[in-house]
Amino acid sequence: MNTAPIIDLITIGDELLLGLTRNGHLTYLGEQLAFRGAAPNRNIVCRDEAGEIRRNFELAWRESEIVITTGGLGPTSDDRTRDIIAEVLGLELLYSQEVEDAIRERFRSFNSTMGVNNKKQAFYPAGADIIMNAQGTAPGLWLEKDGKLLIMLPGPPRELNPMFENQILPRLSAEGRLVDIAQIISFQTSGIGESSLELELDPILNPHKDINVAFCAHYGTVDVRLSSISGETSLADVQELAAQCIEKLDHHFLTHGIRGITPVVLDQLRDAGQTVAVAESCTGGMVGAAFTAIAGSSDVFQGGIITYTNQAKSELLGVPSELLEAYGAVSEQVAVAMAEGAREKLHSTWAISTTGVAGPGGGTPEKPVGMVFVGIAGPGVAFAKQLDLRGNRGIVRERTVNVALDILRRQLLK
Amino acid sequence: MNTAPIIDLITIGDELLLGLTRNGHLTYLGEQLAFRGAAPNRNIVCRDEAGEIRRNFELAWRESEIVITTGGLGPTSDDRTRDIIAEVLGLELLYSQEVEDAIRERFRSFNSTMGVNNKKQAFYPAGADIIMNAQGTAPGLWLEKDGKLLIMLPGPPRELNPMFENQILPRLSAEGRLVDIAQIISFQTSGIGESSLELELDPILNPHKDINVAFCAHYGTVDVRLSSISGETSLADVQELAAQCIEKLDHHFLTHGIRGITPVVLDQLRDAGQTVAVAESCTGGMVGAAFTAIAGSSDVFQGGIITYTNQAKSELLGVPSELLEAYGAVSEQVAVAMAEGAREKLHSTWAISTTGVAGPGGGTPEKPVGMVFVGIAGPGVAFAKQLDLRGNRGIVRERTVNVALDILRRQLLK
């Protein structure tokens, strides 16, 4: 078995240290590399100040085999990574006409012209390979020196992520720097909490001391990852254990790999030749946004109605005003009527609805913050489920979306 | 004026490097400290392996004035931070009966008994002050040695956060280690790109070499942060520069601080006693989700209609089918009709609409991926704006949301 290279990841940006932006690069690159058996050994988050970049790059270059940097390749004056690293490594900066042409062409395609400050993006340290950027102006760089490898990536995730997956990972793999099959078996569950899940799987996994089990919960779905700690348990044996877990979990099992619940539900509907619509109150469009985030959802998702007033619930979804008066907007009865209304108005096979008190205000003793009803209507089916959710407004809404999708998923399994 | 201490934050945990968990400690502690003028200078994310903790702690202790560690104080075998750091600093581990009693009492209050492995949590390096943990068993530690300060915090956020706010921050402040007002002036722009923004502000900021300018772009809005590098420029002078930038930016200026565009638009509408509704095609609910993410939006946001089919556009929004046939769903005409339809159906003062090709499929030579129309209808106003967006499906949709909100914002400024 290959031993993984020692990788230092340097993520550069004041906004990370000021707590303004999450360090998504660590999450993304960590996962991508871990799946190829080469998780970063360390991540240094450093300010985009010249002295700090120099100090931390020198440290990482000394102590690691591969250094990956993110950020600081843009056109503005606080983009200094390229210059400083060239200086530390004693490399001249050369000019690439090819890069300038690509940047110029990119601006032209927007009916715009290249700014004078973009010119600096066409410089690269002597000896580096230029990794063209399909999504932006800052090229990546790949530089081998002194038996070590430096990979410099642009900061914006929409540029970094495709560059990493399409250009960096394949090259790392071709050069034998990665382990060639996923060493981690992963699957997802839905509708079971992390603690219950752990108890459920314990009898299967506990006897296998070599197996590392990692859970990661996302407000309704949980990722499960199994891997061999020592590398001595074969992948086939890890897979066999995963299969036992999955069988035991039955309908709590969502999917192999980490796909998320929405693609699973869309596939179920597509396979059945069925469609879906939504009626949203407390989630305000989030269920629709989840469906439509997936490319190709338009053959299944018909649309939805967001009703944030009682009048809209009546007029647009046909919820009887007597129901609203008798039970209130946050009620089982209204949730069912909303789902039925959306199903009818949007001519869909199924509809799901949400209505609840997302907070922080608006709670009463009878209907406290976190009380949510999720409704479903379909062929011969119409009911709602009451949820009592904990957490802030964002969490209540996110959980509601996942429960709504899970209710439909379980109906479609029947 | 105080100069901020050099702070190294060491966050310990394999799950961070495997991309399984976001580094929320950095976001939380970064923000808390930045607001007190003492943002961390660096964050090292390190594996919970003894050699790695030792190596990185030694590095941070050498190079900083304050070292904050998170994690590794629990009862299990991979909780080694306390032991390793005591060893590095050459300090004996002492036993605290007070901590053991507190842990024992905590278990008793759950009708449970303290496990034998919790005993190790009662040990502390000689000379350290124990910071009692109101939310869990692992106490924090505060240790001054060699003119430096070490703060060790437990890993779970629900333990770390209150401990930091209620016990650590007040003590740092009382000891004069923090600056008492925010040293960074921040504001946001909307509808101007990062490069254009930099060029625009350059004449104002360039002469001030002591001023650090940081930009952070979010697909339509850009955060701008000004601060004094040396601490020599007074906050009032930084503020004065910010005011000059803001004046020059005119309607590109969005807000003081980092609030995001949605709260700004909701406030504009609330102040005018007006309401809004949405008609969404390519964003599929995201604009509604943005409005409703803000607590208290229900007095302004009426609801919306998500139409993912032509039939729904006609039936629910009243878009004439002749328009759909003549110009297609992705057109200026249909965007305007969608906005007008939503405004009428939801009885709102304003409505905004989105229709476009989010990709990756569905593009044609006439209507390529990234072509989006954003419509607006209001008192005496109805028009649409064509966008030609780059990026993947997620980016196209996110940018569309921000442009839609920005169009409304600019209308409301008139």
Interface residues (C-beta under 8 A of the other chain):
Chain A: G13 D14 E15 L16 L17 L18 G19 L20 T21 R22 N23 G24 L26 T27 Y28 L29 G30 E31 Q32 L33 A34 A39 P40 N41 R42 N43 I44 V45 C46 R47 D48 E49 E52 R55 N56 L59 G74 P75 T76 S77 D78 F110 G115 N117 N118 Q135 P156 R158 P162 A214 C216 D223 R225 V278 E280 C282 T283 G284 G285 M286 V287 G288 A289 A290 F291 T292 A293 A295 G296 S297 S298 F301 Q302 G303 G304 I305 I306 T307 Y308 T309 Q311 A312 E315 L316 K345 L346 H347 A358 G359 P360 G361 R393 G394 R397
Chain B: D14 E15 L16 L17 L18 G19 L20 T21 R22 N23 G24 L26 T27 Y28 L29 G30 E31 Q32 L33 A34 A39 P40 N41 R42 N43 I44 V45 C46 R47 E52 N56 L59 E63 I184 E194 S195 E198 L199 N212 V213 A214 F215 C216 A217 D223 R225 I229 I258 V278 E280 C282 T283 G284 G285 M286 V287 G288 A289 A290 F291 T292 A293 A295 G296 S297 S298 F301 Q302 G303 G304 I305 I306 T307 Y308 T309 Q311 A312 E315 L316 K345 L346 H347 A358 G359 P360 G361 D388 R390 G391 N392 R393 G394 I395 R397
